[in-house]
């Protein structure tokens, strides 16, 4: 009986470095591998070719997944440096402009890093940032302390900014490497299906070497982000492209 496959399967990517930690594509939606060959036809005086020969073969793949992991993104695409800690954003943190000195200190002022703007609560109109001595409709900021005009006393404001969290999460810093320098990894795809005879059959496809060509991270209203990683496969040092293992016996 022929073998079937069903579902997205499971996919791992292991970086080509010493003592690598494999990364599983969590929430895998789909995987596609394409083996695309060029062919050349030899024609004589008739309509159809005398013979056809196959030339080069390009092997590309792409995987769409829903669970984002710092190690996977860094090891398989960015090749940057990773450190503990997060960069978070406080979006529209509410505050009320007090009397003198007309300052609002944001909740995360101790680790405040970047200003992302201020709006009036009632109207949504953005205020203009200035270096010092703000007038009505203006503000200045330093180290997470926002200063406003005396004429705006008592008005509500919505403040957005970046801040850091040192003890949790992960931050990847991407540099500017030389051309030709990119992470290499080994993709392994597994699919398993119980056929109509009740026999569990597994398919395993192991590509020996790959390099990522594209990482897409798109958002959509009322849907989950599902990053997609495109990659190209090639032979390893032993001149071997891949191994394909099936339960079916011819």
N, C-alpha and C positions, 0 to 999 in steps of 0.2 A: 504494500500500500504506500502511495506517495505521502510525503510529509507536508503538514500544514503549519502555518504560523499565524498568530492572531495578537492584536494589541500592539502597544508601542514598544514592548520589550523593556530591557534594562541596559543602560549604557554607562561605561566608566571611561575616564581619561586619566592616564598616568604620565606625569611629566618625565622627560628623559633626562633625569638628574640622578645623582647618587642618593640612595635611600629615599626614593620618592614616596609620598603619601597619595594613594589613589583617590580620585574624586568621582563620586557618583552623581550623575545628572538627576537631581531630585525632581519629582513631579514631571517625569518625562512625558511629553505629548506626542512627538513623532521623531523618527530618524529616517534619513534618506541617504543612500549611498548610490552614486552613479559611476559606472564604468563606461567611459565614452571613448570610442576608438575612431581614428580617421581611416578611411579606405581609399584606395586608388583603383580605378577601373582602366583596363587596357582595351582599346577599341581597334577594330579593323575597319573594313568597308561596310560592315553590317550595323544594324540598329543596336543590338545588345553587345555587352562587352565580351571579349574573349576570355578574360579571367579577371579576378578581383583579389587584391592583396591588402592585408591590414597593416596599417602603419602604427604610429604611436597611440598609446592609450592613456587617457587622463582619468584619474580617480578622485572624485570630490564627494563630500558629504556635508550634511547639515543636521542639526539636532535642535529641537525646540523643547524648552523645559520651563518649569514654573518656580522651582525653589532655587534661590540665589545663594551661592556660597563664595566667600571671598577667595578661598584657596583655588576653587575651580576656575574662576574668572582670571585670577592672577597667573596660575600655573599654565593654563592652556591658551591664554591670549595676551595679557598685558606684560607679564614678565617683569613686574615692578618690585618695589620693596614693600613689605607688609609689617605693620606694627599694631600693637594693641591700642584700642581707643577708637572713638567715633567722632565724626563731625555731624552734629545735629542742627536742625533748623527749628526755631520757635516761630510759628506763623500766626500773626495777628494776636500777639499777647496783649491783653487789655490793660490799660492804665488810665489814670485820671490826673491831669496836670494840677499839682498843688500850688499853694501860694509860695512866696519867695523861699528858696531860690528857683522855683518853677522847674524842678527836676524830677524825672521818673527813673528809678533804678530797676532794671529788668531782673527777672527772677534768677537768670544764669549769668549775672554780671561778672562773677569770679572767673568764668572761663569764656566770656564773650570774645568773639574774634572779628566778625564782619557784620556791618549794618546792611539790612535788606529793605529799609524804608519804613515810613510812618504814615498812617492815614487817620483822618478824623473818623471817630466811631459813627456819628450820626449821618454824615454825608458821604463817607467813603473817599473824599477828596484827598489826594496825597499831599503831604507837606514837603517843602524844599529844604534840603540839607545845606547848612552854611558852616563856616569855620567857627564863628563865635557870634555872640550878641544877636540871637534870632529875633526877627520881628514876627508879627502875626502871620501864620501859615508857614513858618520856618522852624527848624530845630538844628541843634548841634549835638554831637555825641562823642564821648571819650570813655573807653573802658566799661561800656555797658550802662553809662549814666547819660540819659537823654535830657537836654535842656531846651525849654520852650520859652515863648514870649510871655510877658506878664499879662498881656491882653487876652491870652488863651487860657487863663486860670479857670479851673473847673470843667474844662472840656475833656471828653473822653478821647483816647487815642488807641490805635492798634499798631503795635510795634512788631516788626519781623527782623530776625537776626540769626546769625550762625553762632554756635558755641561748641565747645569740645567736652567730651566725656572720656576721662582718662582710663577708667578701670574696665570698661566693657566694650565689646564689639571689635571691629577690625577696620583699619584704614590702609588703603593701597595707594602708594605714590608712584605715578607712572612718569618715567624719565623720557629722554629722547635718544634712544640707542642708534647706533650706526645702521645704515641700510643693510639688509641681509641677516640681521640679528633678530631672531624671534623664537619663542618657546616651541619646543618639539615635544610631542606626546604620543602615546599609544592608545588608540580607541579600541574598546572591546564591547561588542554588542551581543546580548543574549536574548533569545526568544524561546518560550516554552509553551506547548499546547498539548492538551489531551485529545487524541484523535477519536473518531467515532467508534473505534474498537476498544476504547478505554485505556490506550497506551499513551503515557506521557513521553513526548518527543521534544528534544531540545536542539536548537540551532545556535551555534556560536561562531561569530565572525570577529577575528582579531586582526586588525590592521597594524603592521609593525612600526610604522612611523607616519606622523601627520603634523601639519602646521596650520594654524588657524588663519583664515583670510578675511573673516568678517564677524563682528559681534553686533547684533541688533538688540536694542532695548527699547521697546515701544510701549507707551501707555495708552489705555483706551477707557473712555467713560463706561462705568458699570461692567468692567471686566478686569481680570488679573493680568499683570505684566507677565509675559512669557518670552524671556530672552531667547534668541536664536543664534547658534554658533555655527559658522560655515568653516570647513577645513578642506585641505588637499592632502591626499595620501601619497606615499612614495616608498621605495624600497629602503630597508635598513642596511647596515654595514655588511650583512651576509648576502645582499642582493635578493632578499625575499620581501615580497609585498605584503602577503597576508596568509592566514590560514582560515579555512572554512570547514566547520565540523557539523555534520548532520547525523540524526538518528537513523535515517533511511539507509538501507543496504540495497544496492542495485541487484 
